[in-house]
Amino acid sequence: MIRKRRKITRMRGSRTVGGGCSKKRRGAGHRGGRGQAGGHKHHWSWIVKYDPKHFGKYGFKRPQKLIKRPETVNLAYLDEKIPELLESGVAVEENGMIVIDVTELGFEKILGSGRLTRPVHVKAYEFSESAAEKIEEAGGMAEIIE
């Protein structure tokens, strides 16, 4: 035990209660400013110890962060990679048409940039309108996987 009786009970009746000159404990300068003053400067260690979550963002996230953006691939890329895909076994040739499941490549949506030079049966979760049109123009099929 440090002290049995609190200091204030002993100091009753003294003008400065152990603070020396009466001007010493006057004003907010004695406590380093008012409120949260000096939170990034001379009161930083206090913030770290007693209020570590004072700075930063907490709570609800903005809706844009919740929007899922699918992994996309263009028709030009698929047309260019068909020979490699056939060699690796990702694409298979059936009845004169090449069958590609783009989900095996890590893509989810087909976009219509570029053109197809041969009929291709493409399987994906989504197709843009132009991609679906170009695949059918080339004599292929656009199959949506559920």
C-alpha positions as CSV (number, residue, x, y, z in Angstrom):
1,M,0.0,0.0,0.0
2,I,1.5,3.4,-1.0
3,R,-0.6,5.7,1.2
4,K,-3.5,5.0,3.5
5,R,-5.0,8.4,3.5
6,R,-5.5,10.3,0.3
7,K,-3.3,13.3,-0.2
8,I,-6.3,15.6,-0.6
9,T,-7.6,14.9,2.9
10,R,-4.3,15.9,4.3
11,M,-4.0,19.0,2.1
12,R,-7.4,20.4,3.1
13,G,-6.9,24.0,4.3
14,S,-3.7,24.5,2.3
15,R,-4.1,27.0,-0.5
16,T,-2.3,25.2,-3.3
17,V,-2.8,21.5,-2.3
18,G,0.9,20.6,-2.8
19,G,1.1,22.4,-6.2
20,G,3.7,25.0,-5.2
21,C,3.0,28.5,-6.4
22,S,-0.6,29.2,-7.0
23,K,0.1,30.2,-10.7
24,K,1.6,26.7,-11.5
25,R,-1.6,24.6,-12.0
26,R,-3.6,27.4,-13.6
27,G,-5.2,26.9,-17.1
28,A,-5.2,24.2,-19.7
29,G,-1.4,24.4,-20.2
30,H,-0.9,22.4,-17.1
31,R,-2.7,19.4,-18.7
32,G,-1.1,19.9,-22.2
33,G,-4.1,21.5,-23.9
34,R,-7.8,21.1,-23.8
35,G,-9.5,17.8,-24.8
36,Q,-7.7,15.7,-27.4
37,A,-5.0,18.4,-28.1
38,G,-1.6,16.9,-29.0
39,G,-3.1,13.5,-29.9
40,H,-0.5,13.3,-32.8
41,K,2.3,15.0,-30.8
42,H,2.9,15.2,-27.1
43,H,-0.1,13.0,-26.0
44,W,0.6,10.3,-28.6
45,S,1.7,7.7,-25.9
46,W,-1.5,8.4,-24.0
47,I,-3.5,7.7,-27.2
48,V,-1.6,4.5,-27.9
49,K,-2.2,3.2,-24.4
50,Y,-5.8,4.4,-23.5
51,D,-7.5,5.0,-26.8
52,P,-5.8,3.0,-29.6
53,K,-8.8,2.9,-31.9
54,H,-9.2,6.7,-31.8
55,F,-7.8,7.2,-35.3
56,G,-8.9,5.3,-38.4
57,K,-12.1,4.2,-40.0
58,Y,-14.5,1.6,-38.4
59,G,-18.0,0.5,-39.1
60,F,-19.9,0.2,-42.4
61,K,-18.2,-0.1,-45.7
62,R,-19.1,1.9,-48.8
63,P,-21.4,0.0,-51.2
64,Q,-18.8,0.2,-54.1
65,K,-16.5,-2.2,-52.3
66,L,-19.3,-4.8,-52.2
67,I,-19.7,-4.9,-55.9
68,K,-18.2,-8.0,-57.4
69,R,-16.3,-7.4,-60.6
70,P,-16.0,-10.6,-62.7
71,E,-12.7,-11.7,-64.3
72,T,-13.1,-10.9,-68.0
73,V,-11.5,-12.1,-71.2
74,N,-11.9,-10.9,-74.8
75,L,-12.7,-12.9,-77.9
76,A,-9.4,-11.8,-79.4
77,Y,-7.4,-13.5,-76.6
78,L,-9.4,-16.7,-76.9
79,D,-8.9,-16.8,-80.7
80,E,-5.2,-16.3,-80.3
81,K,-4.8,-18.9,-77.7
82,I,-6.9,-21.7,-79.3
83,P,-3.8,-23.8,-80.5
84,E,-2.2,-23.6,-77.0
85,L,-5.4,-24.5,-75.3
86,L,-5.9,-27.5,-77.5
87,E,-2.3,-28.7,-76.7
88,S,-2.8,-28.3,-73.0
89,G,-6.1,-30.1,-72.9
90,V,-8.2,-27.1,-71.7
91,A,-10.0,-27.0,-75.1
92,V,-11.4,-30.1,-76.9
93,E,-12.4,-30.5,-80.5
94,E,-15.9,-32.1,-80.9
95,N,-17.8,-32.4,-84.3
96,G,-15.6,-29.8,-86.0
97,M,-16.2,-27.3,-83.2
98,I,-13.7,-26.3,-80.4
99,V,-15.2,-26.5,-76.9
100,I,-13.6,-24.1,-74.3
101,D,-14.7,-23.8,-70.7
102,V,-13.2,-20.4,-69.7
103,T,-13.9,-21.0,-66.0
104,E,-10.9,-23.5,-66.1
105,L,-8.7,-20.5,-67.2
106,G,-10.0,-18.4,-64.2
107,F,-12.3,-16.2,-66.2
108,E,-16.0,-15.6,-65.6
109,K,-17.2,-13.3,-68.4
110,I,-16.6,-13.0,-72.1
111,L,-16.3,-9.6,-73.7
112,G,-16.6,-8.9,-77.4
113,S,-13.4,-7.2,-78.3
114,G,-11.7,-8.8,-81.4
115,R,-13.2,-11.5,-83.7
116,L,-13.3,-15.3,-84.0
117,T,-11.8,-17.0,-87.1
118,R,-13.4,-20.4,-86.5
119,P,-16.5,-21.9,-84.8
120,V,-16.1,-22.2,-81.0
121,H,-18.4,-23.4,-78.3
122,V,-17.7,-21.2,-75.3
123,K,-18.9,-21.9,-71.8
124,A,-18.9,-19.1,-69.2
125,Y,-20.9,-17.6,-66.4
126,E,-21.7,-14.4,-68.4
127,F,-21.4,-13.0,-72.0
128,S,-21.6,-9.4,-73.2
129,E,-24.2,-8.9,-76.0
130,S,-21.5,-8.2,-78.6
131,A,-19.5,-11.3,-77.6
132,A,-22.6,-13.6,-77.9
133,E,-23.4,-12.1,-81.3
134,K,-19.8,-12.6,-82.6
135,I,-19.6,-16.2,-81.4
136,E,-22.8,-17.1,-83.2
137,E,-21.8,-15.2,-86.4
138,A,-18.6,-17.4,-86.5
139,G,-20.9,-20.5,-86.3
140,G,-20.2,-21.2,-82.6
141,M,-22.3,-21.4,-79.4
142,A,-22.3,-19.3,-76.3
143,E,-23.4,-21.5,-73.3
144,I,-24.1,-19.9,-69.9
145,I,-23.0,-22.0,-67.0
146,E,-25.2,-21.8,-63.9
